[in-house]
Amino acid sequence: MVRLTLLSILLAARVLAADAEAAIRTTLVEPWLQAIRTNDKAGLTRFLHPRVRACINDRTREFFEYGDLLKPEGLTPQHRITKLKPLSGPGNLFGLPEDAFAYPVQPAYELTLEASQGDAQITQIVQIIRYLAPAGGSWYFVEPCPNEKGLALFHESLAKGAEQKQQVALLVAQLKDPLLIELKDLLKQHRKIDAVKKYQQATGQELTLSVMVMNALEKGNR
């Protein structure tokens, strides 16, 4: 009898999980990807959980709009769902300090999308992770909301990013032949790792900055 009861509970849990996953795909993932394919940027905020939308105001709007939160960089039509599972604990803040950011609603599911990008020489897996929670029969993305400290950290990060961008632009402008020609040739051959190493050896710059310089040069090389 106990065994039959446990089996019934397990079957019921599986049915509920299957129903949740089906709802996530139909009410969130599929319409979200369709909106991205049709470049419906104005409509993307509807995929945020209502309690997340409630914390968007004139002061926090820049934080939520920065970096295309709902249209992640690198997302392509080749991305596919590789993980869709319930969360058993609190949502990961991915390095954000807990005293500066918090989820306005506890995430219930974790969604992972993956796609392979690159060529025969270099292939990388581009992974996108999102947290989800239900509301009113539909599913939505859950993002952390910043408090006063979080906003201060965000603006500080923006300032540092702007300085770094200027530094990268200056370093790109300082590149001269024959190094410049060699780096462009490597990038055209999709040999970015070799280009980064060559740039490091020639200039003595640290790795992160060297990668950023090669990224900027590659964009200008297209």
For each residue, the residues with C-beta under 8 A, 3 or more apart:
1: 4 5
2: 5 6
3: 6 7
4: 1 7 8
5: 1 2 8 9
6: 2 3 9 10
7: 3 4 10 11
8: 4 5 11 12
9: 5 6 12 13
10: 6 7 13 14
11: 7 8 14 15
12: 8 9 15 16
13: 9 10 16 17
14: 10 11 17 18
15: 11 12 18 19
16: 12 13 19 20
17: 13 14 20 21 86
18: 14 15 21 22
19: 15 16 22 23
20: 16 17 23 24 86 109 134
21: 17 18 24 25 84
22: 18 19 25 26
23: 19 20 26 27 134 137 138 139
24: 20 21 27 28 29 84 109 111 132 139
25: 21 22 28 29 30 81
26: 22 23 30
27: 23 24 31 137 138 139
28: 24 25 31 32 47 132 138 139 140 141
29: 24 25 32 33 81 111
30: 25 26 33 34
31: 27 28 34 35 47
32: 28 29 35 36 44 47 70 141
33: 29 30 36 37 77 79
34: 30 31 37 38
35: 31 32 38 40 43 44 47
36: 32 33 39 40 44 71 75
37: 33 34 77
38: 34 35
39: 36
40: 35 36 43 44
41: 44 71
42: 45
43: 35 40 46
44: 32 35 36 40 41 47 70 71
45: 42 48 53 56 70
46: 43
47: 28 31 32 35 44 70 140 141
48: 45 52 53 56 64 70 140 141 143
49: 52 53 104 105 133 135 140 141 142
50: 53 54 135 136 140
51: 54 55 104 105 135
52: 48 49 55 56 104 105 140 141 142 143 145
53: 45 48 49 50 56
54: 50 51 104
55: 51 52 60 104 145
56: 45 48 52 53 60 61 64
57: 60 61
58: 61
59: 151
60: 55 56 57 63 64 145 146 151
61: 56 57 58 64 65
62: 65 66 154
63: 60 66 146 150 151 154
64: 48 56 60 61 69 143
65: 61 62 69
66: 62 63 69 154 158
67: 73
68: 71 72 73
69: 64 65 66 72 143
70: 32 44 45 47 48 141
71: 36 41 44 68 75
72: 68 69 75 128
73: 67 68
74: 117 126 128
75: 36 71 72 79 113 126 128
76: 79 115 117 126
77: 33 37
78: 115 116 117
79: 33 75 76 113 114 115 126 128
80: 113 114 115
81: 25 29 84 111 112 113
82: 112 113 114
83: 110 111 112
84: 21 24 81 109 110 111 112
85: 109 110
86: 17 20 108 109 110
87: 90 91 107 108 109 110 131
88:
89:
90: 87 103 106
91: 87 103 106 107 131 142 144
92:
93: 96 97 98 101 103 144
94:
95:
96: 93 100 101 144 150
97: 93 100 101 149 150 153
98: 93 101 102
99: 147 149
100: 96 97 146 147 149 150 153
101: 93 96 97 98 144 145 146 147 150
102: 98 144 145 147
103: 90 91 93 106 107 131 142 143 144 145
104: 49 51 52 54 55 142 145
105: 49 51 52 133 135 142
106: 90 91 103 133
107: 87 91 103 110 131 132 133 142
108: 86 87 132 133 134
109: 20 24 84 85 86 87 131 132 133 139
110: 83 84 85 86 87 107 129 130 131 132
111: 24 29 81 83 84 129 130 131 132
112: 81 82 83 84 127 128 129 130
113: 75 79 80 81 82 127 128 129 130
114: 79 80 82 125 126 127 128
115: 76 78 79 80 125 126
116: 78 123 124 125 126
117: 74 76 78 123 124 125 126
118: 121 122 123 124 190
119: 122 123 190
120: 123
121: 118 190 191
122: 118 119 190 191 192 193
123: 116 117 118 119 120
124: 116 117 118
125: 114 115 116 117
126: 74 75 76 79 114 115 116 117
127: 112 113 114
128: 72 74 75 79 112 113 114
129: 110 111 112 113
130: 110 111 112 113 141
131: 87 91 103 107 109 110 111 141 142 143
132: 24 28 107 108 109 110 111 139 140 141 142
133: 49 105 106 107 108 109 139 140 142
134: 20 23 108 137 138 139 140
135: 49 50 51 105 138 139 140
136: 50
137: 23 27 134
138: 23 27 28 134 135
139: 23 24 27 28 109 132 133 134 135
140: 28 47 48 49 50 52 132 133 134 135
141: 28 32 47 48 49 52 70 130 131 132
142: 49 52 91 103 104 105 107 131 132 133
143: 48 52 64 69 103 131
144: 91 93 96 101 102 103 150
145: 52 55 60 101 102 103 104 150
146: 60 63 100 101 149 150 151 153 154
147: 99 100 101 102 150 151
148: 151 152
149: 97 99 100 146 152 153
150: 63 96 97 100 101 144 145 146 147 153 154
151: 59 60 63 146 147 148 154 155
152: 148 149 155 156
153: 97 100 146 149 150 156 157
154: 62 63 66 146 150 151 157 158
155: 151 152 158 159
156: 152 153 159 160
157: 153 154 160 161
158: 66 154 155 161 162
159: 155 156 162 163
160: 156 157 163 164
161: 157 158 164 165
162: 158 159 165 166
163: 159 160 166 167
164: 160 161 167 168 209 212
165: 161 162 168 169
166: 162 163 169 170
167: 163 164 170 171 209
168: 164 165 171 172 209 212 213 216
169: 165 166 172 173 216
170: 166 167 173 174
171: 167 168 174 175 203 205 209 213
172: 168 169 175 213 216 217 220
173: 169 170
174: 170 171
175: 171 172 179 180 183 217
176: 179 180
177: 180 181
178: 181 182
179: 175 176 182 183 198 199 202
180: 175 176 177 183 184
181: 177 178 184 185
182: 178 179 185 186 198
183: 175 179 180 186 187 195 198 199 214 217
184: 180 181 187 188 217 221
185: 181 182 188 189
186: 182 183 189 191 192 194 195 198
187: 183 184 190 191 192 195 214 217 218 221
188: 184 185 221
189: 185 186
190: 118 119 121 122 187
191: 121 122 186 187 194 195
192: 122 186 187 195 196 214 218
193: 122 196 197
194: 186 191 197 198
195: 183 186 187 191 192 198 199 214 217
196: 192 193 199 200 207 210 211 214
197: 193 194 200 201
198: 179 182 183 186 194 195 201 202
199: 179 183 195 196 202 203 205 210 213 214
200: 196 197 203 204 205 206 207 210
201: 197 198
202: 179 198 199
203: 171 199 200 210
204: 200
205: 171 199 200 209 210 213
206: 200 209 210
207: 196 200 210 211
208: 211 212
209: 164 167 168 171 205 206 212 213
210: 196 199 200 203 205 206 207 213 214
211: 196 207 208 214 215
212: 164 168 208 209 215 216
213: 168 171 172 199 205 209 210 216 217
214: 183 187 192 195 196 199 210 211 217 218
215: 211 212 218 219
216: 168 169 172 212 213 219 220
217: 172 175 183 184 187 195 213 214 220 221
218: 187 192 214 215 221 222
219: 215 216 222
220: 172 216 217
221: 184 187 188 217 218
222: 218 219
